[in-house]
Amino acid sequence: MLKPAQRPKGQSDQNYVVYDSANQYYQVSPGEVENTLSVTRSKDGRPVLHDFSEVHKLGSDPSYSFGRHFSDKRLNGPTFIWEDGDGMFYNPESDCFVPEVDEHCIMTQDEATDALGSVFANDESAQMHQFSSLQIDLFLMKEDPDAEGELVPVELPLEATKFNVIVRVDYMPGRWARAGESDVLEAKEGLDLEYADMYLQSVKQSYPGASSSLVAAPDVEPEPEPSAPRLG
């Protein structure tokens, strides 16, 4: 059974990737000169995992960005699955088909594309589906003139004084569990607009594979602040 997507708590899952504005991944290693870094493009175009100590010095280099990389593939960007002609789903870990999608069936786009050549090259009945997407939604808000302490959506961007943010995993419509549903990873409301760029940069570093958009105000309650330190 597929568990809801959740951002890990505490200090687990501390891996980072380095990428550029074209979403190309890079390998970071010590340079030939002391206290310098060597940055080279990933040979196969796939994420290269680093510790924070290896990437934090890139923060001052506008050519590259670094962000979190999670073991749960749903938190890294779009995911995909393979379905055969009998409605069974491919599990690459066990190399067999199962009746329901679980975490072992979920693949990145590169992994799903590889399966096309290695597993499904001669199976015309098999289909690749997008299973989930990762989304950051920003909502421009203002104080409600009729209710003290409440916020309402703005009609014009210039009216905004606050903003809300929701990070969520959306599941695509299909013949599998969770289809059409969402998992909210983070939800914050009532943040000061002057800090929007800084906050969104931080969120993007946490979820570098997410798409972001400005949307209408949602009917989603924000999650309470965690009592334990959160992952950066």
Buried (B, 14 or more C-beta within 10 A) or exposed (E): EBEEBBBBEEEEBBBBBBBBEEEEBBBBEEEEEEEEBEBEEBEEEEBBEBEEEBBEEBEEEEEBBBBBBBEBBBBBBBBBBBBBEEEBBBBBEEEEBEEEBBBBBBBBEEBBEEBEEEBBEEEEEBEBBBBBBBBBBBBBBBBEEEEEEEBBBBEEEEEBBBBBBBBBBBBBEBEBEBBEEBBBBBBBBBBEBEEBEEBBEEBBBBBBBBEBEEEEBBEBEBEEEEEEEEBE
